[in-house]
């Protein structure tokens, strides 16, 4: 799931990609045979990244190896592609020439659907010593770009004018690119403490134009980490959207109101819980609280209302997201959910703004409070610049530290960030942005993409 700024990428592609004659770029039905032709030449092919976001390119590269070493160099290699939904089988999509030691590399055009590739050496127009050497077939999986919209991310639905219950349903909408009419839209809510479990809460369908909409009623106060998962009919792999994070409180009791001066807060910050006990001046009120791990409310502070029935408790600094309730004069307020967001630090090594394709970047840092064993994501901005997609996932190590290596093959401008997803204990946090320019590679230095270079979040229940 990797993204790039396409203008820069295609400029780089133009420098590497030479157009083949028209005859060579016509539809092709597996000319030659896989492996070595009678000349004894073999053609290897790799593609990286193997999982991308619609609108991204991928890099095809490999080596031509001949029994007579000088025949490795200066040979024409033609790349063929078959995309899901495209008629006519494989089609030639570009050519290049082998360099020293038979190395070659060739950026593809932007992809929108799952695709297969293979390459043939000197297939046309004239025979050479390596003619007919054909590579194995390689597959690139493509995720759709999925943008989910709703109330502002991080909104407290109580103060935003939204409430629990069917009468206060929330509208979610979004767009899928490429358009995939009829694909299933699964609205999911996360409810695991390690950020690794998603449960479906509603279904929808992609409509004309790639749009979708779902109306949902929240029932239980607490955290609500929401996303959609698009289930395509083979065109794309299952594609998650961005996540929206909410703190949901109960509908207000007008006889005993409760509000927070800041919601959510970051770990280490404080908030003041206040409100009004209607018609009860100079009356004792008690603040009660519990976290997601605790059962039942327990008192944490007590004050008296002023002459107008208003109250304010001393500042509270919860470590975890906390449920608050106020009691006084025989009344109980609504349950207020105070979200506490993680604090995340992040650095990148090497500390550079430019690398060659195929080099490895390592993002590392800490998460507060302690989140040992929790999922953490490396995300990359999608080609349209409208959101971020996960390109690598790992878990926070002992001591609440993390390290995420990622080998980058995406030519052009790459914008990364680190994100720790929210859970019932704490809200999500994101790092600052890292902008990295990825330049064309030295073909001979390229190695296959590491097997675990793209670990994705769990799909969850669909």
DRENNU-130501 format. One line per 3 residues: number of its first residue (from 1); their letters; for each residue x, z, y of C-alpha. Coordinates in Angstrom, 3 decimals. Last residue first. Layout:
REM DRENNU-130501
NUM) a) X:Z:Y; ...
***
This chain:
REM DRENNU-130501
462) xxx) -16.754:7.218:-8.520; -14.925:10.502:-9.087; -11.396:10.684:-7.749
459) xxx) -9.166:7.755:-6.943; -6.066:9.941:-7.039; -3.575:9.388:-4.189
456) xxx) -1.069:6.566:-4.759; 2.533:6.524:-5.920; 4.437:3.490:-4.646
453) xxx) 8.187:3.510:-5.298; 7.797:5.019:-8.745; 9.199:2.064:-10.692
450) xxx) 12.011:1.398:-8.166; 11.676:-2.086:-6.600; 14.101:-4.505:-8.199
447) xxx) 17.567:-4.846:-6.599; 18.568:-6.873:-3.545; 22.283:-7.092:-2.693
444) xxx) 22.697:-10.791:-3.534; 19.825:-11.706:-1.209; 21.289:-9.992:1.866
441) xxx) 18.046:-8.831:3.350; 15.964:-9.928:6.333; 15.464:-7.073:8.833
438) xxx) 13.192:-4.031:8.619; 12.581:-2.426:12.019; 11.576:1.231:11.701
435) xxx) 9.134:3.144:13.919; 8.601:6.795:12.923; 5.414:8.445:14.212
432) xxx) 5.054:12.224:14.657; 3.756:14.199:11.728; 0.206:14.649:10.490
429) xxx) -1.820:17.743:9.582; -4.926:18.285:7.453; -7.008:21.465:7.542
426) xxx) -6.325:24.606:5.542; -7.794:26.560:2.601; -10.766:24.340:1.722
423) xxx) -8.407:21.338:1.638; -6.737:19.054:4.159; -4.295:16.282:3.405
420) xxx) -0.604:16.603:4.348; 0.395:13.513:6.295; 3.792:11.962:6.987
417) xxx) 3.967:9.037:9.440; 5.344:5.515:9.323; 5.338:2.469:11.620
414) xxx) 7.093:-0.570:10.133; 8.064:-3.493:12.349; 9.246:-6.605:10.530
411) xxx) 9.974:-7.293:6.867; 8.357:-4.958:4.345; 10.816:-4.261:1.495
408) xxx) 11.178:-0.508:2.122; 12.422:1.826:-0.612; 10.692:5.183:-0.093
405) xxx) 12.073:8.662:-0.734; 9.722:11.577:0.058; 11.252:15.062:0.369
402) xxx) 9.155:18.212:0.761; 9.532:21.892:1.651; 6.967:24.647:1.085
399) xxx) 9.549:27.016:-0.447; 8.989:25.428:-3.833; 8.245:21.721:-3.503
396) xxx) 5.327:19.964:-1.789; 3.936:17.263:-4.053; 4.396:13.481:-3.929
393) xxx) 2.570:10.430:-2.614; 3.939:7.122:-1.362; 2.553:4.098:0.499
390) xxx) -0.644:5.719:1.806; -2.431:3.572:4.381; -2.683:4.125:8.126
387) xxx) -5.203:2.828:10.655; -6.224:0.138:13.126; -2.824:-1.536:13.635
384) xxx) -4.129:-4.774:12.115; -1.295:-4.928:9.565; -1.827:-1.330:8.374
381) xxx) 0.284:1.553:9.662; 2.288:3.225:6.919; 1.646:6.591:5.285
378) xxx) 3.870:9.001:3.368; 1.617:11.515:1.660; 1.680:15.177:0.617
375) xxx) -0.062:16.755:-2.376; 0.097:20.554:-2.684; 2.361:22.254:-5.248
372) xxx) 3.924:24.659:-2.725; 1.718:24.785:0.376; 3.166:27.813:2.203
369) xxx) 1.660:28.063:5.706; 3.219:25.942:7.101; 4.608:22.646:5.728
366) xxx) 8.290:21.670:5.859; 10.400:18.528:6.263; 11.607:15.339:4.602
363) xxx) 11.293:11.554:4.851; 13.899:9.569:2.907; 14.381:5.858:3.647
360) xxx) 15.729:3.526:0.968; 17.126:0.039:1.634; 15.539:-3.022:0.028
357) xxx) 14.898:-4.873:3.279; 17.705:-4.185:5.756; 17.417:-1.192:8.080
354) xxx) 16.675:-0.565:11.755; 15.612:2.440:13.859; 18.106:4.815:12.315
351) xxx) 18.232:8.427:11.270; 19.133:7.692:7.640; 17.222:9.774:6.839
348) xxx) 13.843:10.589:8.378; 12.577:13.879:9.841; 9.264:15.718:9.531
345) xxx) 7.668:19.053:10.452; 4.071:19.934:9.585; 1.830:22.764:10.807
342) xxx) -1.339:23.106:8.745; -4.766:23.304:10.343; -6.947:26.393:10.469
339) xxx) -10.679:25.662:10.595; -13.070:28.353:11.794; -16.406:28.055:9.983
336) xxx) -19.167:29.932:11.813; -21.953:31.326:9.648; -25.148:31.723:11.682
333) xxx) -25.684:35.083:13.311; -27.178:38.122:11.638; -29.753:40.507:13.109
330) xxx) -30.494:44.199:12.555; -29.341:45.169:16.041; -25.964:43.594:15.345
327) xxx) -24.211:41.316:12.853; -21.678:38.557:13.516; -20.479:36.031:10.917
324) xxx) -17.139:34.314:10.400; -15.934:31.983:7.628; -12.173:31.408:7.638
321) xxx) -9.629:28.598:7.359; -6.373:30.238:6.326; -3.811:32.258:8.288
318) xxx) -6.437:33.631:10.663; -5.343:34.649:14.154; -8.356:36.369:15.801
315) xxx) -8.424:37.251:19.492; -10.293:40.484:20.294; -14.072:40.110:20.022
312) xxx) -16.334:38.829:22.788; -19.922:39.956:23.441; -22.869:39.020:25.648
309) xxx) -26.052:41.097:25.697; -26.464:40.817:29.469; -25.290:44.368:30.201
306) xxx) -22.270:43.872:27.955; -22.330:43.773:24.161; -20.330:46.379:22.287
303) xxx) -17.326:45.714:20.053; -16.429:45.769:16.338; -13.727:44.009:14.313
300) xxx) -12.791:42.860:10.771; -15.881:43.683:8.679; -15.965:42.172:5.172
297) xxx) -18.040:39.189:4.061; -18.547:38.260:0.404; -16.225:36.723:-2.132
294) xxx) -12.708:35.826:-1.053; -10.671:32.718:-1.861; -12.508:30.498:0.655
291) xxx) -11.757:33.017:3.381; -13.975:35.903:4.462; -15.117:37.371:7.770
288) xxx) -17.323:39.929:9.507; -17.509:40.650:13.249; -19.637:43.681:14.103
285) xxx) -21.917:44.166:17.110; -22.619:47.475:18.893; -25.318:47.279:21.638
282) xxx) -24.684:47.643:25.367; -27.399:45.073:26.173; -29.742:43.813:23.440
279) xxx) -32.263:41.199:24.642; -30.507:38.259:22.913; -27.252:39.140:21.218
276) xxx) -24.860:36.648:22.817; -21.688:34.902:21.702; -17.949:35.331:21.224
273) xxx) -15.146:34.694:18.747; -11.783:34.276:20.497; -9.179:32.045:18.848
270) xxx) -5.546:32.360:17.794; -2.620:30.052:16.949; -0.064:30.537:14.172
267) xxx) -1.490:27.849:11.886; -3.195:25.279:14.092; -6.692:25.848:15.460
264) xxx) -9.961:24.066:14.690; -11.982:25.161:16.552; -10.921:26.845:19.791
261) xxx) -12.967:29.294:21.879; -15.228:29.960:18.903; -19.004:30.396:18.953
258) xxx) -21.674:32.771:17.695; -25.303:33.174:18.783; -27.623:36.035:17.906
255) xxx) -31.293:35.375:18.723; -30.743:31.601:18.969; -29.496:31.448:15.343
252) xxx) -27.282:28.331:15.313; -27.296:25.740:12.517; -24.571:26.530:10.042
249) xxx) -20.958:25.565:10.570; -19.016:22.498:9.472; -15.304:21.997:10.194
246) xxx) -14.505:18.305:9.809; -11.707:16.021:8.605; -12.038:12.230:8.391
243) xxx) -9.827:10.402:5.895; -8.699:6.777:6.140; -10.219:4.480:3.575
240) xxx) -9.473:4.192:-0.124; -9.112:0.834:-1.928; -9.675:0.278:-5.636
237) xxx) -7.639:-2.875:-6.479; -8.685:-6.109:-4.836; -10.443:-9.269:-5.996
234) xxx) -11.289:-7.720:-9.379; -14.918:-6.927:-8.443; -14.080:-4.417:-5.727
231) xxx) -14.668:-0.648:-5.762; -14.195:0.581:-2.192; -13.428:4.304:-1.870
228) xxx) -14.808:6.156:1.152; -13.336:9.208:2.864; -14.384:12.726:3.887
225) xxx) -12.613:16.064:4.191; -15.393:18.555:4.903; -14.387:22.181:5.438
222) xxx) -17.039:24.858:5.436; -20.791:25.134:5.840; -22.938:23.885:2.927
219) xxx) -25.684:21.269:3.234; -24.195:18.262:5.006; -26.650:15.365:5.258
216) xxx) -25.326:11.820:4.815; -26.232:8.411:6.236; -24.039:5.584:4.904
213) xxx) -23.037:2.314:6.588; -21.082:-0.741:5.476; -19.578:-3.803:7.138
210) xxx) -17.564:-6.601:5.490; -19.234:-9.246:7.640; -22.255:-9.309:5.378
207) xxx) -22.813:-5.986:3.600; -20.561:-3.731:1.531; -22.724:-1.439:-0.569
204) xxx) -23.447:2.310:-0.499; -23.067:5.408:-2.644; -23.170:9.152:-1.977
201) xxx) -21.443:12.478:-2.710; -18.602:11.321:-4.932; -16.028:13.981:-5.696
198) xxx) -12.333:13.801:-4.780; -9.571:15.948:-6.284; -5.865:15.997:-5.457
195) xxx) -5.514:17.896:-2.177; -4.003:20.989:-3.838; -6.935:23.298:-3.065
192) xxx) -9.460:20.837:-4.448; -12.749:19.994:-2.716; -12.418:16.534:-1.248
189) xxx) -15.593:14.689:-0.337; -16.254:11.087:-1.343; -18.522:8.278:-0.119
186) xxx) -18.294:5.495:-2.713; -18.797:1.955:-1.362; -19.516:-0.590:-4.115
183) xxx) -18.565:-4.207:-3.407; -21.571:-6.435:-2.687; -19.953:-8.446:0.095
180) xxx) -16.170:-8.241:0.042; -14.952:-9.170:3.542; -11.171:-9.005:3.588
177) xxx) -11.086:-6.539:5.254; -13.687:-3.785:4.773; -15.479:-2.234:7.748
174) xxx) -16.963:1.147:8.490; -19.925:3.393:9.034; -20.791:7.068:8.704
171) xxx) -23.974:8.531:10.206; -24.516:12.296:9.984; -27.858:13.888:9.041
168) xxx) -29.272:16.621:11.238; -32.832:16.875:9.896; -31.400:16.740:6.400
165) xxx) -29.527:20.031:6.800; -26.352:21.293:8.490; -26.055:20.770:12.231
162) xxx) -24.669:18.268:14.757; -24.429:18.926:18.505; -20.659:18.505:18.648
159) xxx) -20.376:22.294:18.997; -21.836:22.768:15.516; -20.136:19.729:13.986
156) xxx) -16.699:21.069:14.895; -14.883:17.765:15.211; -11.498:17.269:13.566
153) xxx) -11.897:13.501:13.355; -14.489:12.365:15.885; -17.949:11.883:14.379
150) xxx) -17.987:8.885:12.047; -15.824:5.839:11.329; -14.164:4.615:8.124
147) xxx) -11.684:1.713:8.138; -10.870:0.025:4.831; -8.073:-2.560:4.628
144) xxx) -8.349:-3.963:1.128; -5.721:-3.117:-1.453; -3.604:-5.861:-2.996
141) xxx) -1.851:-5.764:-6.353; 1.148:-8.070:-6.773; 1.873:-9.411:-10.260
138) xxx) 4.993:-11.065:-11.667; 5.187:-13.986:-14.102; 8.504:-14.490:-15.915
135) xxx) 10.855:-17.060:-14.408; 11.157:-20.738:-15.272; 14.269:-22.855:-15.743
132) xxx) 12.887:-26.403:-15.664; 15.762:-28.106:-13.885; 18.964:-26.030:-13.866
129) xxx) 21.357:-28.972:-14.285; 19.346:-30.904:-11.733; 16.328:-33.214:-11.881
126) xxx) 14.940:-34.707:-8.644; 11.709:-33.884:-6.747; 10.992:-31.351:-8.032
123) xxx) 11.237:-28.484:-10.545; 14.720:-27.526:-9.331; 14.346:-23.916:-10.545
120) xxx) 10.842:-22.642:-11.253; 9.277:-19.431:-9.913; 6.319:-17.259:-10.960
117) xxx) 3.681:-15.368:-9.042; 0.398:-13.569:-9.712; -1.999:-12.375:-7.016
114) xxx) -4.518:-9.657:-6.189; -6.293:-10.710:-2.985; -5.618:-10.866:0.781
111) xxx) -1.961:-11.869:0.943; 0.117:-12.668:4.051; 2.521:-15.578:3.372
108) xxx) 5.316:-14.899:0.933; 8.889:-13.954:1.789; 11.553:-15.815:-0.252
105) xxx) 14.792:-14.506:-1.711; 17.598:-16.159:-3.659; 20.728:-15.132:-5.553
102) xxx) 22.510:-17.661:-7.797; 25.866:-15.864:-7.625; 26.280:-17.063:-4.033
99) xxx) 23.147:-18.702:-2.630; 20.137:-20.265:-4.324; 17.920:-22.495:-2.207
96) xxx) 14.350:-21.820:-1.077; 10.897:-23.171:-1.750; 7.314:-22.378:-0.818
93) xxx) 3.714:-21.848:-1.905; 3.388:-23.976:-5.029; -0.101:-23.535:-6.471
90) xxx) -1.136:-21.827:-9.703; -4.672:-22.246:-11.054; -7.125:-24.618:-9.411
87) xxx) -9.609:-22.336:-7.708; -8.685:-19.199:-5.726; -10.814:-16.121:-6.455
84) xxx) -7.920:-13.977:-7.636; -4.709:-15.458:-6.232; -2.391:-17.739:-8.253
81) xxx) 1.029:-18.299:-6.708; 4.014:-20.563:-7.353; 7.552:-20.229:-5.917
78) xxx) 9.983:-23.170:-5.980; 13.732:-22.658:-6.407; 16.167:-25.411:-5.363
75) xxx) 19.738:-25.039:-6.588; 22.652:-24.631:-4.176; 24.589:-22.143:-6.300
72) xxx) 24.061:-21.212:-9.944; 25.582:-24.538:-11.145; 29.036:-23.198:-10.240
69) xxx) 28.645:-20.618:-13.043; 28.359:-23.055:-15.965; 26.327:-20.967:-18.396
66) xxx) 23.748:-20.655:-15.636; 22.158:-17.604:-13.992; 19.594:-18.036:-11.221
63) xxx) 18.921:-14.719:-9.486; 15.933:-12.929:-8.001; 13.659:-12.559:-5.002
60) xxx) 10.004:-12.638:-3.920; 9.206:-10.435:-0.894; 5.635:-9.385:-0.139
57) xxx) 3.486:-10.090:2.890; 0.814:-7.827:4.316; -2.652:-8.872:5.491
54) xxx) -4.461:-7.013:2.730; -2.499:-3.849:1.911; 0.366:-3.900:-0.573
51) xxx) 1.259:-2.883:-4.127; 4.148:-4.660:-5.864; 6.344:-4.326:-2.770
48) xxx) 8.366:-6.121:-3.813; 8.383:-9.108:-6.167; 11.088:-9.785:-8.743
45) xxx) 12.042:-13.052:-10.413; 14.854:-14.007:-12.813; 15.751:-17.609:-13.654
42) xxx) 17.860:-18.553:-16.673; 20.155:-21.578:-16.986; 21.441:-22.807:-20.388
39) xxx) 21.277:-26.539:-19.625; 18.721:-26.911:-22.450; 16.215:-24.934:-20.355
36) xxx) 16.445:-21.111:-20.273; 13.491:-18.756:-19.957; 9.833:-19.643:-19.509
33) xxx) 9.090:-23.323:-20.087; 8.907:-26.279:-17.762; 5.950:-26.958:-15.534
30) xxx) 3.313:-24.210:-15.616; 0.299:-26.111:-14.277; 1.084:-26.815:-10.646
27) xxx) -1.131:-27.531:-7.662; 0.708:-29.405:-4.894; 3.674:-27.984:-3.026
24) xxx) 6.226:-30.118:-4.880; 4.466:-33.342:-3.971; 4.241:-32.350:-0.315
21) xxx) 7.983:-31.757:-0.045; 8.925:-28.086:0.063; 8.825:-26.007:3.214
18) xxx) 11.808:-23.838:3.890; 11.261:-20.069:4.082; 13.985:-17.714:5.212
15) xxx) 13.912:-18.033:9.002; 10.187:-18.595:8.963; 9.709:-15.368:7.014
12) xxx) 11.508:-13.383:9.685; 9.200:-14.793:12.310; 6.333:-14.130:9.894
9) xxx) 7.239:-10.473:9.685; 7.550:-10.050:13.449; 4.126:-11.549:14.019
6) xxx) 2.614:-9.687:11.065; 3.243:-6.140:12.194; 3.666:-4.600:8.762
3) xxx) 1.767:-2.718:6.043; 2.313:-1.126:2.644; 0.000:0.000:0.000
***
